[in-house]
Amino acid sequence: MRTVREMFRPVIARDMWLGWVFAGLGSAASLPPLAVGAVFVLPEWPSWLRAAGFVLGCSVTLAVMALPRASRRGLVWLADRLLGAELPAPVEPPFSRWADRTRTFAWLAAHAAIGWTVTATTLFCLLAAFVFPGVWLGGGDEVVLIGFDLQIPPGWQGGWTLLLGLGFLLVAGGVTAVATLVLRRLAPVLLGPNAAERLAVAEARLTALARRTQIAQELHDSIGHTLTASTIQAAVALELMDRDPEEARRALRSIEETSRAAMDDLDHVLGALRQEPSPRRPRGTLADLESLVERVRQAGAEVVVATSGDLAGVPSTASAEVYRIVREGLTNVLRHGAKRDVRLRVAVADGSLEVSLSNPVSVRGRRGRGGSGLEGLAERVRVLGGELSAGPSDDGARWQLKADIPLPSSA
């Protein structure tokens, strides 16, 4: 058996009230077209001409209201806020074809028609819901309703007017709920994005996905390098704790610095994911190459660095990519390679930025260096028009990582 609350749900639900407000806005927005249409209704005209003039005046006014670009933006905003239509915001320009303006015109007409239906029904039902019980409480009388005469007796015999009033309230709520549902179904058809807008939304989503993939790659590179270096440095510190306390403390300080740098990177990545500015920027360009190599040396690797050319003049994008390449390569050295005789060369020459990193191949290094780190770097280098290769040397004694990135002529 239904409870009283369930019976009144269509009347007290929040969606019903929002739908009623939205319908009321439609009837209010139709007042200018109705006023213009009334101008064309002249008493001396025949009835068919008065009707045609009224329809023509209303239609022309609605068409003018649908022309501005701001109209559709405002209609979509209202439908999202009051109807819960969940329509995407129109892209700029919102529409460029008459078909979209026609859809906007159709929405204004439907909104006005449904709005007047809801408004008129609600006012009538509210009036009836209070008039009948009021007449009964006043001692009873005869009430004329839409051509019907109703005699309301006094006393308990007229108590049925309370149920009648409740019925009118339920009808008002039901009509509003149905109208809200109809408008919510019409909104995607008449206010939804066209083909060009859907394409723009899809491109925006692909761009966001590419950005998130790039962020994931950056996080993989940074955290992977930090964990590898910190693990090796911790092992070194543990081994030297009794024999060489000063060297052990140096390794622990290096772990602290490496972890702090990783936290800076993590703050930047999380800020990008939240689409808000990060208080710190990650240290990830050629200007930070020396500190990167020093952390690797403190982890036990013997790295010899050779640089040439104007590294400070390298564009920031290429500089960041080279830093990531070197970081990934040195991380793989710590994981898989022999840590002795590691050679790093970074040079700017003949309009390109060249990177070369090599190290002797250890026994476990001969098993391969799987993973997606270098593959991701290779894809990003190709976007810059460069090439990246990784593999054993001709004699198989060393592992080599090489990259060649073209630079603008002004670099």
C-alpha positions as CSV (number, residue, x, y, z in Angstrom):
1,M,0.0,0.0,0.0
2,R,1.4,3.4,-0.9
3,T,2.2,5.8,1.8
4,V,1.2,9.5,1.9
5,R,4.8,10.5,1.1
6,E,4.9,8.3,-1.9
7,M,1.6,9.8,-3.2
8,F,2.9,13.3,-2.8
9,R,6.3,12.5,-4.3
10,P,5.5,14.0,-7.7
11,V,4.5,17.2,-5.9
12,I,7.4,17.6,-3.4
13,A,10.2,16.2,-5.5
14,R,13.1,18.7,-6.2
15,D,13.1,17.7,-9.9
16,M,9.4,18.6,-10.1
17,W,10.0,22.1,-8.7
18,L,13.0,22.7,-11.0
19,G,10.9,21.5,-13.9
20,W,8.1,23.8,-13.0
21,V,10.5,26.7,-12.8
22,F,11.9,25.8,-16.2
23,A,8.4,25.5,-17.7
24,G,7.6,28.9,-16.2
25,L,10.6,30.4,-17.8
26,G,9.4,29.1,-21.2
27,S,6.0,30.7,-20.8
28,A,7.6,34.0,-19.7
29,A,10.0,33.9,-22.6
30,S,7.0,33.6,-25.0
31,L,5.4,36.8,-23.9
32,P,7.3,39.0,-26.5
33,P,6.3,36.7,-29.4
34,L,2.7,36.7,-28.1
35,A,2.7,40.5,-27.9
36,V,4.1,40.8,-31.4
37,G,1.6,38.3,-32.7
38,A,-1.3,40.2,-31.1
39,V,-0.3,43.2,-33.1
40,F,-1.3,41.4,-36.3
41,V,-4.7,40.5,-35.0
42,L,-7.0,43.3,-36.3
43,P,-10.8,43.1,-35.6
44,E,-11.8,43.9,-39.1
45,W,-9.8,40.9,-40.5
46,P,-11.5,37.6,-41.1
47,S,-10.8,34.9,-38.5
48,W,-8.5,32.9,-40.7
49,L,-6.4,36.0,-41.5
50,R,-6.2,36.9,-37.8
51,A,-5.0,33.4,-37.0
52,A,-2.4,33.4,-39.8
53,G,-1.2,36.9,-38.7
54,F,-0.9,35.8,-35.1
55,V,1.1,32.7,-36.0
56,L,3.3,34.6,-38.4
57,G,4.1,37.3,-35.8
58,C,5.0,34.8,-33.1
59,S,7.1,32.7,-35.5
60,V,9.1,35.7,-36.8
61,T,9.8,36.9,-33.2
62,L,10.9,33.4,-32.1
63,A,13.2,33.2,-35.1
64,V,14.8,36.5,-34.2
65,M,15.3,35.3,-30.7
66,A,17.0,32.1,-32.0
67,L,19.5,34.1,-34.1
68,P,22.1,35.3,-31.5
69,R,24.9,32.9,-30.6
70,A,24.3,33.7,-27.0
71,S,20.8,32.3,-27.2
72,R,21.9,28.7,-27.6
73,R,24.6,29.0,-24.9
74,G,22.0,30.4,-22.5
75,L,19.4,27.7,-23.3
76,V,22.0,24.9,-22.9
77,W,23.1,26.4,-19.6
78,L,19.5,26.5,-18.3
79,A,18.7,23.0,-19.5
80,D,21.8,21.6,-17.7
81,R,21.0,23.5,-14.5
82,L,17.3,23.0,-14.2
83,L,16.5,19.9,-16.3
84,G,19.8,18.0,-15.6
85,A,20.1,17.4,-19.4
86,E,23.9,17.1,-19.2
87,L,24.5,18.8,-22.5
88,P,28.1,19.8,-23.4
89,A,28.7,23.5,-23.6
90,P,28.6,24.7,-27.2
91,V,32.0,25.2,-28.8
92,E,33.0,28.5,-30.4
93,P,31.4,29.4,-32.7
94,P,28.3,27.7,-31.2
95,F,26.7,27.2,-34.7
96,S,27.4,28.2,-38.2
97,R,24.6,26.6,-40.1
98,W,20.9,27.5,-40.4
99,A,20.0,24.0,-39.4
100,D,21.3,24.7,-35.9
101,R,19.3,27.9,-35.7
102,T,16.2,26.0,-36.8
103,R,16.7,23.6,-34.0
104,T,17.0,26.5,-31.6
105,F,13.8,28.0,-33.0
106,A,12.0,24.6,-32.5
107,W,13.3,24.4,-28.9
108,L,11.9,27.9,-28.1
109,A,8.6,27.0,-29.6
110,A,8.3,23.7,-27.7
111,H,9.5,25.3,-24.5
112,A,6.9,28.0,-24.8
113,A,4.0,25.6,-25.6
114,I,4.9,23.2,-22.8
115,G,5.5,26.0,-20.4
116,W,2.1,27.5,-21.0
117,T,0.5,24.1,-20.6
118,V,2.2,23.5,-17.3
119,T,1.6,27.1,-16.0
120,A,-2.1,27.0,-17.0
121,T,-2.7,23.5,-15.5
122,T,-0.9,24.4,-12.3
123,L,-2.8,27.6,-11.7
124,F,-6.1,25.9,-12.4
125,C,-5.3,22.9,-10.2
126,L,-4.1,25.1,-7.3
127,L,-7.2,27.3,-7.6
128,A,-9.5,24.3,-7.5
129,A,-7.5,22.6,-4.7
130,F,-8.2,25.5,-2.4
131,V,-11.6,26.7,-3.6
132,F,-13.5,23.4,-3.0
133,P,-12.3,22.9,0.6
134,G,-12.7,26.6,1.2
135,V,-16.4,26.5,0.2
136,W,-16.9,23.5,2.3
137,L,-15.3,25.1,5.4
138,G,-17.5,28.2,4.7
139,G,-20.7,26.2,5.2
140,G,-21.1,24.7,1.7
141,D,-22.5,26.2,-1.5
142,E,-22.9,25.5,-5.2
143,V,-19.7,25.7,-7.3
144,V,-19.7,25.9,-11.1
145,L,-16.6,24.3,-12.6
146,I,-16.1,24.1,-16.4
147,G,-19.8,24.1,-17.1
148,F,-20.6,21.6,-14.3
149,D,-22.6,22.5,-11.2
150,L,-21.3,20.9,-8.0
151,Q,-23.2,21.2,-4.8
152,I,-21.0,21.1,-1.7
153,P,-23.0,20.2,1.4
154,P,-22.0,21.4,4.9
155,G,-20.7,19.3,7.7
156,W,-19.0,15.9,7.3
157,Q,-20.8,15.1,4.1
158,G,-18.7,17.7,2.3
159,G,-15.4,16.2,3.5
160,W,-14.8,14.7,0.0
161,T,-13.7,18.1,-1.1
162,L,-10.4,17.5,0.8
163,L,-9.7,14.4,-1.4
164,L,-10.7,16.4,-4.5
165,G,-8.2,19.1,-3.5
166,L,-5.5,16.5,-3.0
167,G,-6.3,15.0,-6.4
168,F,-5.9,18.4,-8.1
169,L,-2.5,18.8,-6.4
170,L,-1.4,15.4,-7.7
171,V,-2.6,16.2,-11.2
172,A,-0.5,19.5,-11.1
173,G,2.5,17.5,-10.0
174,G,2.0,14.8,-12.5
175,V,1.6,17.2,-15.4
176,T,4.8,19.0,-14.4
177,A,6.7,15.7,-14.1
178,V,5.6,14.6,-17.5
179,A,6.4,18.0,-19.0
180,T,9.9,17.9,-17.4
181,L,10.5,14.4,-18.9
182,V,9.4,15.6,-22.3
183,L,11.7,18.6,-22.2
184,R,14.6,16.5,-21.0
185,R,14.1,14.1,-23.9
186,L,13.9,17.0,-26.4
187,A,16.9,18.8,-25.1
188,P,19.6,16.5,-26.7
189,V,17.7,16.5,-30.0
190,L,17.2,20.3,-30.3
191,L,20.0,21.7,-28.2
192,G,22.6,18.9,-28.4
193,P,25.9,19.3,-30.4
194,N,25.9,19.0,-34.1
195,A,28.4,16.9,-36.1
196,A,31.1,19.6,-36.0
197,E,30.7,20.2,-32.3
198,R,30.8,16.4,-31.6
199,L,34.0,16.3,-33.6
200,A,35.5,19.2,-31.6
201,V,34.5,17.5,-28.3
202,A,36.1,14.2,-29.5
203,E,39.3,16.0,-30.4
204,A,39.4,17.7,-27.0
205,R,39.0,14.4,-25.3
206,L,41.8,12.9,-27.4
207,T,44.0,15.9,-26.5
208,A,43.3,15.4,-22.8
209,L,44.0,11.7,-23.1
210,A,47.3,12.4,-24.8
211,R,48.2,14.8,-22.1
212,R,47.4,12.3,-19.4
213,T,49.5,9.7,-21.2
214,Q,52.4,12.1,-21.3
215,I,52.0,12.8,-17.6
216,A,51.9,9.1,-16.8
217,Q,55.1,8.7,-18.9
218,E,56.8,11.5,-17.0
219,L,55.7,10.1,-13.7
220,H,57.0,6.6,-14.7
221,D,60.4,8.1,-15.7
222,S,60.8,10.2,-12.5
223,I,59.6,7.7,-9.9
224,G,61.3,4.8,-11.6
225,H,64.6,6.6,-11.6
226,T,64.1,7.7,-7.9
227,L,63.3,4.2,-6.7
228,T,66.1,2.6,-8.5
229,A,68.7,5.1,-7.4
230,S,67.4,5.2,-3.8
231,T,67.4,1.4,-3.5
232,I,71.0,1.2,-4.6
233,Q,72.1,4.1,-2.4
234,A,70.4,2.5,0.6
235,A,72.2,-0.8,0.0
236,V,75.5,1.1,-0.3
237,A,74.8,3.0,3.0
238,L,73.9,-0.2,4.8
239,E,77.1,-1.8,3.6
240,L,79.3,1.2,4.6
241,M,77.6,2.0,7.9
242,D,80.3,0.4,10.0
243,R,83.3,0.6,7.7
244,D,82.9,4.2,6.4
245,P,80.2,6.1,8.3
246,E,81.0,9.4,6.4
247,E,80.4,7.7,3.0
248,A,77.2,6.1,4.3
249,R,75.9,9.5,5.5
250,R,76.7,10.9,2.0
251,A,74.6,8.1,0.4
252,L,71.8,8.8,2.8
253,R,71.9,12.5,2.0
254,S,71.8,11.6,-1.7
255,I,68.6,9.5,-1.0
256,E,67.1,12.6,0.7
257,E,67.9,14.9,-2.3
258,T,66.7,12.3,-4.8
259,S,63.4,11.8,-2.9
260,R,62.8,15.6,-2.6
261,A,63.3,16.0,-6.4
262,A,60.8,13.2,-7.0
263,M,58.3,14.9,-4.7
264,D,58.7,18.1,-6.7
265,D,57.9,16.1,-9.9
266,L,55.0,14.4,-8.2
267,D,53.5,17.8,-7.0
268,H,53.8,19.1,-10.6
269,V,52.1,16.0,-12.1
270,L,49.3,16.1,-9.6
271,G,48.8,19.8,-10.2
272,A,48.5,19.1,-13.9
273,L,46.0,16.3,-13.3
274,R,43.9,18.7,-11.1
275,Q,44.3,21.4,-13.8
276,E,45.7,23.9,-11.2
277,P,49.1,25.6,-10.9
278,S,51.7,23.6,-9.0
279,P,53.9,25.5,-6.5
280,R,57.0,23.9,-7.8
281,R,58.2,23.0,-11.2
282,P,60.1,19.7,-11.8
283,R,63.8,19.9,-12.5
284,G,63.9,18.3,-15.9
285,T,66.1,20.1,-18.4
286,L,69.7,20.0,-19.5
287,A,70.4,22.6,-16.8
288,D,69.8,19.8,-14.3
289,L,72.0,17.3,-16.1
290,E,74.9,17.7,-13.6
291,S,72.7,17.0,-10.6
292,L,71.2,13.9,-12.3
293,V,74.6,12.5,-13.1
294,E,75.8,13.2,-9.6
295,R,73.0,11.2,-8.0
296,V,73.8,8.3,-10.3
297,R,77.5,8.5,-9.3
298,Q,76.5,8.4,-5.6
299,A,74.6,5.2,-6.4
300,G,77.9,3.6,-7.4
301,A,78.1,4.2,-11.2
302,E,81.2,5.6,-12.9
303,V,79.9,8.1,-15.3
304,V,82.1,10.2,-17.7
305,V,80.3,13.2,-19.2
306,A,81.3,15.1,-22.3
307,T,79.3,18.1,-23.6
308,S,79.9,20.5,-26.5
309,G,78.0,23.3,-28.1
310,D,75.5,25.8,-26.7
311,L,73.3,23.6,-24.5
312,A,71.8,26.7,-22.8
313,G,70.3,27.7,-26.2
314,V,68.5,24.4,-26.7
315,P,64.7,25.0,-26.8
316,S,62.9,23.9,-23.6
317,T,61.0,21.1,-25.3
318,A,64.0,19.4,-26.7
319,S,66.0,20.1,-23.5
320,A,63.3,18.3,-21.5
321,E,63.2,15.3,-23.8
322,V,67.0,14.9,-23.7
323,Y,66.9,15.1,-19.9
324,R,64.3,12.3,-19.9
325,I,66.3,10.2,-22.3
326,V,69.5,10.5,-20.2
327,R,67.5,9.8,-17.0
328,E,65.9,6.7,-18.5
329,G,69.2,5.5,-19.8
330,L,71.0,6.0,-16.5
331,T,68.2,4.3,-14.7
332,N,68.6,1.2,-16.9
333,V,72.3,1.3,-16.2
334,L,71.7,1.1,-12.5
335,R,69.1,-1.7,-13.0
336,H,70.7,-3.9,-15.7
337,G,74.1,-2.7,-16.8
338,A,77.7,-2.7,-15.5
339,K,78.2,0.5,-13.5
340,R,81.7,1.0,-14.6
341,D,82.9,3.0,-17.6
342,V,79.6,4.7,-18.3
343,R,80.0,7.3,-21.1
344,L,77.6,10.1,-21.7
345,R,77.9,12.6,-24.5
346,V,75.6,15.5,-25.2
347,A,76.4,17.8,-28.1
348,V,74.8,20.6,-30.2
349,A,76.2,20.5,-33.7
350,D,75.0,21.1,-37.3
351,G,71.5,22.1,-36.2
352,S,70.8,19.0,-34.1
353,L,71.1,17.9,-30.6
354,E,72.9,14.6,-30.3
355,V,72.9,12.3,-27.2
356,S,75.0,9.1,-26.8
357,L,75.0,6.9,-23.7
358,S,76.9,3.6,-23.4
359,N,78.0,1.2,-20.8
360,P,79.5,-2.3,-20.6
361,V,76.9,-5.1,-20.8
362,S,76.7,-7.2,-17.7
363,V,75.5,-10.8,-17.5
364,R,72.0,-9.8,-16.6
365,G,72.0,-7.0,-19.1
366,R,72.4,-9.6,-21.9
367,R,68.9,-10.9,-21.0
368,G,67.4,-7.8,-22.5
369,R,66.1,-4.5,-21.2
370,G,62.3,-4.8,-21.6
371,G,59.9,-2.1,-20.5
372,S,57.9,0.7,-21.9
373,G,60.2,3.6,-20.8
374,L,62.4,3.7,-23.9
375,E,59.4,3.0,-26.2
376,G,57.6,6.0,-24.8
377,L,60.7,8.2,-25.2
378,A,61.1,7.0,-28.8
379,E,57.6,8.1,-29.7
380,R,58.1,11.5,-28.2
381,V,61.4,12.0,-30.0
382,R,59.7,11.1,-33.3
383,V,57.1,13.8,-32.6
384,L,60.0,16.3,-32.5
385,G,61.3,14.9,-35.8
386,G,64.2,13.0,-34.3
387,E,65.3,9.4,-34.0
388,L,66.1,7.3,-30.9
389,S,67.8,3.9,-30.9
390,A,68.9,1.5,-28.2
391,G,70.7,-1.8,-28.5
392,P,74.1,-3.6,-28.2
393,S,77.1,-2.4,-30.1
394,D,78.5,-4.3,-33.0
395,D,80.8,-6.4,-30.8
396,G,78.1,-6.9,-28.2
397,A,80.3,-5.6,-25.4
398,R,78.5,-2.4,-24.7
399,W,74.9,-1.2,-24.6
400,Q,74.3,2.0,-26.5
401,L,71.5,4.6,-26.4
402,K,71.5,7.3,-29.1
403,A,69.2,10.1,-30.0
404,D,69.3,12.8,-32.6
405,I,66.8,15.7,-32.4
406,P,66.8,18.5,-35.0
407,L,66.8,22.0,-33.7
408,P,65.3,25.2,-35.1
409,S,67.7,27.3,-37.1
410,S,67.6,30.0,-34.4
411,A,68.8,27.6,-31.7
